[in-house]
């Protein structure tokens, strides 16, 4: 089992990396600084 923590996962490169890892079977935890709505969309 792989787990990744992605900082800045609500947009841009962080969001793309989180989606890529999740699509390949990794459990992903994202963090965000400001935009809760974008962070919720990333799931």
DADAFEN-V106257 format. One record per residue. N is the residue number from 1. RES is the residue in one letter. PHI is phi as a letter, one per 30 degrees, with the letter a starting at -180 (none if undefined). NEAR is the number of other ideal C-beta (glycine too) atoms within 10 Angstrom. Layout:
# DADAFEN-V106257
n->N res->RES phi->PHI near->NEAR
n->N res->RES phi->PHI near->NEAR
This chain:
# DADAFEN-V106257
n->1 res->X phi->none near->5
n->2 res->X phi->c near->9
n->3 res->X phi->b near->9
n->4 res->X phi->b near->15
n->5 res->X phi->c near->10
n->6 res->X phi->c near->22
n->7 res->X phi->d near->11
n->8 res->X phi->i near->16
n->9 res->X phi->d near->24
n->10 res->X phi->c near->23
n->11 res->X phi->a near->15
n->12 res->X phi->h near->10
n->13 res->X phi->d near->10
n->14 res->X phi->d near->17
n->15 res->X phi->d near->19
n->16 res->X phi->d near->13
n->17 res->X phi->d near->16
n->18 res->X phi->d near->22
n->19 res->X phi->d near->16
n->20 res->X phi->d near->12
n->21 res->X phi->d near->16
n->22 res->X phi->d near->16
n->23 res->X phi->d near->9
n->24 res->X phi->c near->8
n->25 res->X phi->j near->8
n->26 res->X phi->d near->14
n->27 res->X phi->d near->10
n->28 res->X phi->b near->19
n->29 res->X phi->c near->11
n->30 res->X phi->c near->20
n->31 res->X phi->b near->12
n->32 res->X phi->b near->19
n->33 res->X phi->c near->8
n->34 res->X phi->b near->9
n->35 res->X phi->c near->12
n->36 res->X phi->d near->9
n->37 res->X phi->e near->9
n->38 res->X phi->d near->14
n->39 res->X phi->d near->18
n->40 res->X phi->d near->10
n->41 res->X phi->d near->11
n->42 res->X phi->d near->19
n->43 res->X phi->d near->11
